[in-house]
């Protein structure tokens, strides 16, 4: 009797613990195989599929390993976990030389993979999480199973070397032999080739994604089997929600039936959440992706992953793009959040770690920013230990761990994330507020100010994405604010209220949150007067005016330095000239500050805007012979997958300048878009090294097994993103320090790369600069340069070894200006 009462009380407490709103939660995403090894006995299943020295194979992480680290996870302040699919997978695919350790290549949707444990340990994990007031989100796939067959030139081929089986083991998915009349009649799969054109809706919905066997979700037998499979995990394990993989590759009418139809998922458990992966991003100040993503709320999803925001965070915080891009994005989210929940993140298991190539202040700023926005934030495992490798292991024996455990609860980043999550939980405006942008920058990195308005409180968020302290002035007086309630930096932003304006002075790469007072105090008159003007005559920028103050300082484009550039005063008048080539073409502004009789008497001017126009000048153009894309030794071979052609063969280079801005045009032999890259090209990355003759940089080329005499800046461009690094901190295994993100445009068979002069020292001339252009390819899943072996494979280069240079084609350029 006592035992029964205890169990009843425990159940009651668990129910109480789950009186929550998803808006209030923060999740922790875990890749099971790479988190923690709790049971070494299940690591090796005897098929050579386990090898923690190989990133393509199982490393040993399992469900028991997660169970052993509940206190570590809970200590971070998160409210639950999202785990990659725990279901039985295809362990090894010889066609692509890769394994299913990640969980997305199903062999049986109703069975726990043997490497991860069994149903009982999964139930135990669920029970312990719930006892700790935490939720369990399971990643699911309905679009495909593993890679068990393919069509090549119309011929059907079974993957007979697949490990551990050559077909799924669950009915009806085991009926996958197109040459078997019974299987073909069941029509469980779309008997189609691989997707080659992602912009073609028919291919996207009915063809095979990267060779993975596409399920015929229009077939009632398939629909019923999928619903039965995933209801199983709700009933047997008690999962609280699903993260739905590859949702955009499945016809939308399937989702309405899957979630809301007979025996639908949403009917199985109250407050169940399902958030979908629709990996689309929008161009700057455009909402194309958002308009598509929000349609999924009409088909049964009650939450969606916010990929447009994640991409914009990277562009703006890491890439130094205009903060107005981010202002547009966060304001657009208000409308979407009226329809469903948005799940926010800065990285995940399929993309490059945010920490890679950036610095600690930028990473902290990104996490802090995420915690200020309505939605449900997700922290990807290892972020709290500043992981740079996408799928590295947390435990010592796993791949990428470098022989060390990474569960340090006293690490500075672990403690910072805990602090940021606690701040979020203490302030309802971060979870339910309306986001109202107040100030942003249209030109480049700099200040972003926005308000979070809710019934309980109003918060003001002040952020500076630049690597320099910045100052901005708004033409209206804002409410006075209380002391800051959260900051990502040791230095906090300052807000100066003037009679007709508000001044923001913000430390470099920082975010500060202020709580807004309900009252607005009057601002007294100042005796200081200041009048200023600016114009651009074609060869110089003139700033002039008068003041009754004792000292005047000038700040160009909001760059704030103490004490700043002091101007000469003569009878209260001042005049100064600025070299336009030092700040480059485009729109710019200056702010003036004048002091009265005491240091406390200060008056800031309004922002004085002007535009500099500088014509483009061609510096050089040269051609390169076709067919020399075979590496430095002339023996490299492309990977064997049909999507590789001659994208890495450079045929021409053109270099231009626009003032201090550098423009590099590259003409590849072929431009392809097999994987739907947002920048318009794939299967080639450009590693471009700039040597400023006035500086001494580095010799080693990061990750490329090669060196040159000297380089000061690296431009790294893929079809998905771009980055500009200084050589500071660069070595064999690390890019330098990211200082920007070049603009990339594909036009008439050329790839145009634009580097802002300010990011490379605003050179007055490029005389004597050397440019070294190299090509290779980048693995977007592992986020590393593709390896090279003696024989080429589907996604591996041939004709060398991993100690050879990762350079398929290269060109040296030296600039000689007239």
N, C-alpha and C positions, 0 to 999 in steps of 0.2 A: 504493500500500500504506500509506504513512504517513498519507494522508488518511483511509483507511478506519479505521485504528487510532485516529486523532483523533476521528472521528465516533463510534466504538464507546465510547471513553473518555467522551466528552461524554454519550452516552446513559446510561452507567453512573452518571455523576455526577448526572444528572437523576433517575434512579431512587432514588439515595441521598437526594437532597434531599426526596423525597416519602415517606419513611418517617415518617409523622406520624399523629396522632390529631386528628380534627376538634375535639375539646374544647380542644386547645392553640392553636387558631388565632383570629385576629382579622381580620375582613374590612372592606373599604372599599367602600361602595356608590357607584356612579357612574351618573348619568344621562348617557348618551353625548352627547346633543345639547348639554348645558349644561356639559360639563367642559372640553374644549380642542379648538380647531380646528387640526388638523395639516395639512389639505389644503383650502384655500379654493376650489379648483377644483370641488369637488363640492357646494358650499353651495346654489347656486341651480339648480334643475332646470327652470326656465322655466315654472312653473305658478303663480307668485305665492305659493308656499307658504313661501318663505324671507323672513323679515323680523325681524332681531334687535331691532327696536324694539317688536315685538308678542309678548307672552308666549304667544300661542296658536299661533305659527308656529315653524318651524325657525330655530335660531340659528347653526348651523354646526359644532357639536362633532362629532367623528368618532373612529373607532378609531385612526387614526394619531395623533390628538391624545393619546389615552391612552398610546399607545406612547412618545410623546415625553416623558411625565411619569412614567415608571416609577421613576426615582430619587427624585422627589418623593414618590410613593406609598410606596415602600419605606422612605424615610427616616422616615416616620411610625411605623414599627414594625409595620405590618400584614403579614399573611401571604398576602394575595390580594385579589382584587377580585370584586365582584358587579356585573355591568353590566345595565342595563335591556335589553329585547329588541333585538337588532341586526337583526332580520328586516325584510324589505320591508313597508312599512306603507301604509295609506291616508294620503295627505299632507294632505288637507283635506276636511272634512265640512261642506258648506254648510248642512246642517240644524241644526247646533249651532254653526257659526262657530268651529270649532276644528280644530287639526291633530294629526297622529299623530306628532309629533316624539319623543314619549315612548316609542314602540315597542310599545304594547299594542293597536294596531288592525291586525292582520296582513292583508297582501295576499298574501304568499307566505312560508310557514314555512321554506322551504329556500333563501332568497335573502337576501343582505345588502342592507339598504336602501341605495339609491344615494347618499344623503346621508352615509352612514357609511363608505363605502369599498367593498371587495369581499372575496371569500373569501380572497385571498392576504394582504391586510393583516391580516385576522382571524387567519389561521394564524400570521403573524409575531408578532402580539401574544401569542398563546398560547405560542409558542416562547420568546419573551423572558421572559415571566413564569415559565415553568418553569425556564429557565436561572438565574433569580434565586431559585429555591426558593419560588415563589409559585403559588397556585392561581387558577383561572379559573372563576367561577360565572356561568352564563348564565340570565337571567330568561326564563321560557317561559309561554305561554298556551295552554290547550287548551279553555277554556270558550267562546271566541268569536273571531270575526275583527273586521273593522271594521264600520262602520255603512253597509251597502250596501242595506238594505231596511227597511221597517217596515209594520206593520199598523195602520191607523187606522179605527176603527169597522168592523172586519172586512174592510176593503179593503186589498189588497196594493199597495205603492208602491215602485218601485225608485228608488234615489238616483242619478239620472242625472247630477247635477252633481258627483258624487264625483271627487276628483282623486287619482291620475292615471287611475284606472279606475273603472268603475261596478260592478265585481265583483272578487273575488280572482282572481289569475292562475294559481293552482295547482289542479290536479285533485285531488280532486273538489270542492274548495271553491268553484270557479268556477260550480258548478251551483246558482245561488241565485235563479233566477227562478221564483217560485211559479206564475206563469201559464203556464209552459212545462211541458207534461205530462211530458216526460222528466226535467226537473229535479225536479218534484214527486215523481215515482216514486222517484228516487234517495234522497230523504228525507235529504239531508245536514244539513239544519237543522231545528230545532224551529220550525215556522211559527207563531209566537206573538207576542203584543204585548209591550210593556214590563212589567217588574215594577212593580206598584203597592203590593203588600203583601209586605214582606220576611219577615214572620212566617209566611207561607203556604209550606210546603215545596214544593208543586207549582210555584208561581210562581218561587221561588228557583232551582229546579233546571232548569226547562224554559222559562221566559220570558226575554226579552231584558234584560240588565243595561244600563241607561242607553242603550238603543237599539242596543247591539252585538249583532250577529247570532249567536244562540246555536246552537252546534254540537250535532248529534244524536249524542252520544258513545255511545249504545246501538247505533248502526249499525256493524257490523263494518268496512264500507268506511271510515268516519270513523276508527275506532280504528286500523286498519292504517296509514292515511295519517298520522295524528298520530305514531304510533310511528316510522314511517319518517322523518318530518321531523326528529324530535329525536334519533334514533340518528345521523342525518347529521352533526349538530354534534359528537357524541362522536367519531365515526370520522374526520371530515375535519379538525376543529379541535383535538380533544383536550380539550374542556372537562371539568372535574373534578366538576361538579355543576350542578344546576338549582335555582333558586328558582322555585316554581310559583305563578303568579298565580291569584287567584279560585278557589282549590281548593274552597271550600265551595259553589260554584254548580254543581258537577259531581257527578252520582250517584257514591257511594263505590265501587260495584262496578267502575266504570271504572278506578279507580286500581290496583286489584289486578292487573288485566290489563295496564295500561300499564307498571307497574313490574316485575311478577313473571311475567307471562304469556309466551307464545311471542314471542321477539324483544323481550322487555321491557327497559326502560331499565337496570335494576339488573344485568342479565346482560352488559352491554357493557363494563364497566370495573370493576376492583377498587376498593374504597373510594370508590365514587361516592356523593355525597350529594344528597338531594332534600329541600328544606325548603319546606313549604307555607304559603300565606297563607290562614288562616282568621281573618278579622278579627272576632273576638268578644271582648268584655270582660265581666268579672263585676262585680256590685255589691260594695261593701265587705264583706269577710269572708264571701264567697260564692264557690263554685268552679264555678258553672254553665258558664262558658266553658271552663275547664280540662277539665272532664269531657267536653265535646264535642271539644275539640282533640286530646286524647290518644287518641281513637278512631281517628284517622288513621294512627297507628303500626300498626294492624292491617291496613291496606290498602296497605302498601308504602313509605310515607314513613318515613325514618329520622331526620328532624328536622322541627321546626315552629317558625314564628315565634311569639315569646312576646308576643302582644298584651295579655293581661291584665296582665303585669308592666309593659309600657310605659305603659299607662293609669294604673296605680297609682303609678308614678314621677311622672307628671305631677300626679296628684291630691295626692300627699303632698309632693313636693319643691317644685313650683311653686305648688300650691294651698293649702299649709298645712294639709292634712287630717291626721287622727291618724296617727302613725307605726305604731300597731297595725295599721292596714290593710295597710301594707307588710310588717310582721312576719308576718302571716297569709299573704300572697302568697308570700314567699320560702320559708317553711316548706313550703307546699303543693307547691312545685316539686320538693322532694326526691323525692316519689313519682313525679312525671312523668319525672324524669331517669333513673329505673330502666327506663323503657320506650323512651326515645329522647332525642335531643339537642334542646335548646331554643335557638333563635337569638334573642339579646337585642339591644335597640336602644332609643334614646330618641326617635328620629324617623326618617322616611323620606320618599320622594318623594310620598306621598299625604297627608301630614299637616303641620300647622303645625310649623315649626322649634321645637325646644325652647328655643332662645336668644331667640325672639321674646317680648318683654314680661317677660323676667326679667333677672337680673344675672349677672355673671361668677362669683361664688362658687357660685351655685346650679347653673350649667352645669357647673362643675368638679366639684361634689359629685355630680351625676348621672352624669357619666362615670366618676368614681372608684368610685361605687357599682356601676356596671355591670361594672367590672373586678374586683370582688371576688366575683362570683357565678359558679358553674358554668354552663356553656352556651357558646355561641359568639357573642361580641359583634360588633356591626357599627357602624362609624362612617360616617355619611352624609356624602358629600363636602361640603366647605364648613364643616363643624362646626369644623374645625381653624382656620378663619379667622373664626369667629363669625358665620356667615351667619344672617340672620333671614328672608330670602325663600326659600320652599320650593324653587323651581326656578331660582334665579338662576344666572348663568353664572360660572365661574371665570376665563374668558378675557376680555380687554378688549373684544372686539367682540361679545360675546354679550349676550343680554337680561339686564337686571338687574345687570350688572357695574359700571355707572356709569363705563365707559370705562377700567377698571383691570384688570390681571392680579392674581390672588389666589393666588399660589403661593409665599408667603413662608414659607420653612422656619425662619426665625428668629422668627416670631410667637410670643408667649407661649403661646397656646392650642395651637399645633402642638407646641411643646416639652413642654407639660404632658401632652398625649395620648401622646406618645412615652414620657414618663416613666411614665405610668400603665400603658401596655402592657408596658413592661419590668418593672415591678413584678409584673404578673400572671404573666409568663413565669418570673419568679424564684421564685414561690411556688405550689407545686402545690395547696395547699388552696383557692386561688381557682378552680381548674379541676375539682378532683375531691372537694372537701370536702363534708361534710354540713353544711347550714346550720341552726343551732340558735339561735333568737331568745332573748334573755335579758331584755331590758328594752325597753319601748315605752310610748307615751303614747296613752291611749284618748280623750283630749278634743280635742287640737289638735296643732299643730306642736310639735316638741320632739326629745327624744333617742330614738334607736334603737340598741340594742346587740345584736350577734349574733356567734356563734362559728362559725368554719369548721373543722370537725374532719376531719382526714385522717390516714393512717398516717404520712406524712412530717412533718407539723407541724400545730399548731393556731394559728389566727389569731383575734384579737378585733377586730371592727370597731365603732367608736364614731362615731356620726353625730348631728348636730344640725340639723334642718331649719328651726329658728326663726331669725328675724332678730336674736335676742338670745342672749347667752351663757346656757347652761342648766345646772342642777344636778339630779341625781336620785340616789336612794339605794336600793340593793337590800337586802333583808333577809338576805342570805347573803354570806359572804366568798368572793370569787373568787380563783383563782390569781394570784400576782403576775405581772406581765408585764415583758418586756424593753423596750428603747427602741423607739419607733415605727419601722415599716419603710416607711410611706407616709402622706402627708397631702395634702389638697387645699388647705390653708390655711397661712399663715405661722405661725399659732398652732396648737399641738397640743392635743388633749384631755388631761386629767389624770385619773388613777385613784388614789383614796385608799383603801387597805385598812384597815378597822377590824376589831375583834375579831369582831363579829357582823354586819357589813354592809360593802358596798363603795359608795363615792361616785364618781360620774362628774361631772366639771366640763368642759363641752364648749363651745368657741367657737362663735359664730353661724355658721350655714351652712358647716359644715365636716365632714370625714370623716377620721378617723385610724385606721390599722390598726396593731395591736400584735402581736408574736409572743409566744405564751404559753410560759413556761418550764415544764419538766417537773416542777420541784420547787415545793413550797408552803412558803414560809418562815413560821414562827410569828410572830404579831403580839403584841407586848408589851401588858401592861395599862396603862391610862391612869388617872391620878389624878383626871381631870375627871369630874364627874357632871352629868347633865342630865336633867330630867324636864319634859315639856311636854304640853299638852292643847289641844283646839280644839273650839268648837261654834258653831252658827248659830242665833240666837234668833228670826229673822224680820226684824229690822231692822239687825243688826250681827253681824259675825263676831268672836268673842273668842278670843284665844290667850293662854295663861298657863302658868306653871310656875316651876321653881326650878333653880338651878345653883350649884356652887361655883366656877365660872369667873369671870373678871374682866370679860369682855365677851360680849354676846349679840347676834347678828344674825339677821334673819328674811328668808327668800326665799319669795315667793308664787308658786305655780304653776311653781316651778323657775326663775324668772327670776333669773339670777345677776349681781350687780353688786358691784364692789369699791369701798369696803369693804362695801356693803350697808346696809340700814336698821338702825341700832343701837337696841336697846331699853333703856329705863331699868331699872336694877337697884336694888332696895331690900332690903337684908338677904338677898341671894341670890334674891329673887323678882322676877318680871317679869309684865307684863300689857299687851296691846295690842289695839286694836280696828281692824277693817278694814271699810271701806264696801262692802257687797255689790254696789252698783250700779257700782262701778268695775271689778269683775271679772266680773260678769254671772252669769246662771243656769247651773246645771250642777254637775258635780263638780270640786272644786279641792283643792289640798294646800298645806301650808307645810312648810318645812325650817328648822330652827334650827341655828346654828353658834355654839359658844362657845370662847373662848380661855382657856388657863391662864396660868401665870406668864410664858411666853415665846411668841413668835409660832409656834413649832413645835409647841406643845401645843394641838392643835385636836381638837374632837369635834363631829361632826354628828349631829343627831337622826334618827330614822326619819321617813318621810313621814307627816304628819298630815292625813288626808283628811276632807273635809266636803262637803256639798251645799247649794247655794243654789237656792231655788225662788222665782221671781218671776212673777206672773200676766201674761198678755198684755193690752195695752191698745190699743184702736183709736184711731188718731190722725185719720184722715180716710178718706172714701170718695167717689168721684165717678165720673160716667159721661161718656163721650165719644160724640159722634154717630157712627153708622156711616156708611161711605162717604166718609170724608175722607182715605183713604189714597191721595192723589195728589200728595204732595210739597208743598213750601212755596209753589209757584206754581199748584197745582191742575191740573197737566198731565202728571204722571208716569204711565207705564203699566207694568204688570207684565210680566215676560218672558213669551214666548208658549208656553213648554213647559206641557203640561197639568197638571203637578204644582203650578204656581203658582195660588193661588186668592186669598183675602183674608187670608192669615196675618198681614200687617203692619198690619192695621186694628185699633187698640186701642179696645175698647168700654168698659172700666172699669179703675179703679185703686183699690186699697185699701192703706193704709199702717198698720202696727201697730208697737208696740215691746214688747220683753220685757226690761226693764231697759235696758242700753245696746245691746242687739241691735236691729237695724232689719229689719223684715219688709215686703217690697213684693209685693203681689199684682197681677198683670196679666191681664186677660181679653181675649184676641185674638178677632177675629170668627170665625176658623176655626183649628183645630189639626189639622195633618196629620202623618203619619209615613211619607211616601213613600220615604224613604231609610233607614229603620230607625234613627232616632237614639236613642241610649241614654237621653237625658234626656226623651224623649217628645214632641218637636215638631221640625218642620223648616221650611225656607224662611222663617225670620224670625230676625233677631238683635236683641237689645235692648241698646242703648247707653244706660245710665242714669247721669246725672251728678249727684253730690251736692255741694251747696254748704254748707259749715259757715260760718256768719256770723262766727265768731271767727277765721277764717283767710283768707289771700289765696292763691289758687291760680293756675290757668291760664285762658285764654280760649278758645284754639283747641281744637276737638274733633278728636282724632287720626283721620286718614284720611277725614274726613267733609266736607271742604270747607266748614266752618261754624265759627262762634264764638259764645260766649255771654259774659255779663258776667264770670262767675267760676265755677270748679268746683275741688273739692279731691280728689274720688274718682270713679273711673269703674267701674261694674259692666258687664262685657261678658259676655253670655250667649247661647250658641247651643244647639242641640239635642245637641251633642256635648261641650261643655265650658263652664266658667264661669271668670271671673277678676275679681279686684278689684285696681284699680290706684290708686296715689296719683298726684297730678299731677306729682310730681317726675320730670323727664326727658321729659315729654310734649311733643310738637310735632306738626306736620302729618303727619309720616311715622313717628311712634313713639308707642306707648302709653306711659303712665307706668311706674312701677316696680311690678311685681306684688307685692302684700302679702297675698294670700289667694285663696281660691276659694269664693264663696258656695254654699250648699246650694240646689239647685233641685229642685222637686217639681211635677208636674202633677197637679191635683186638681179634678174637677168642672168642667172647662172653664177653670180658672184656672191660671196659672203662678206659683208661690210662690218668692220669692227671699229667702234669709235671710243677712244680713250680721252677723258677730260684732262686738260693740261694741268689743272690744279692737283690732280692725283699723282702726277709724275714730276712735280716740282716747277710747273709753269715755265718751261724752258723758252727763252727768247729765240733760240735757234735749235734745229736738230742736226746741225753740222757735226759730222763725225759719229753720230749715233749708229750703233749696229743693231740689226734685228735678225734673230734666228727663229725661223718658223719650222716646227716639227708636227708630224701627224701620227696618230695612233688611234685606238678606240678604247672606250671606257665601259666597264660593266656597271650598268645602272642599278642592278640588284645588290651586288656586293660592294658597289661604289669603290672600285679599284680599276687600275689599268688592266685590260685583258691580258692573261698570261700567254706565254709562248713556250711551245714544246717542240720536240724533234719532228713529230707529225702533226699536221693541223687537224683540228676537230671542229665540232659544230660552232663553238664560240671560243676557240683557242687558236692562236696563230701557230704556224708551223715554220720549221727551218731554223730553229734556235733553241735556246734555253732561257730560263727566267733570270739568268745572270747577264744576258745580252741586252743591248740598248732597246728600249721601247720606242723606236723611231722607225716608221715605215717610209716616210719621205721627208726631206728637209731642204731648206733654202737659206743661204746667208745673204744678208743685205747690208750695205753700208751707205749711209745717206751723205750726199754732198750737195749742200744748198748753193744756189747761184749767188 
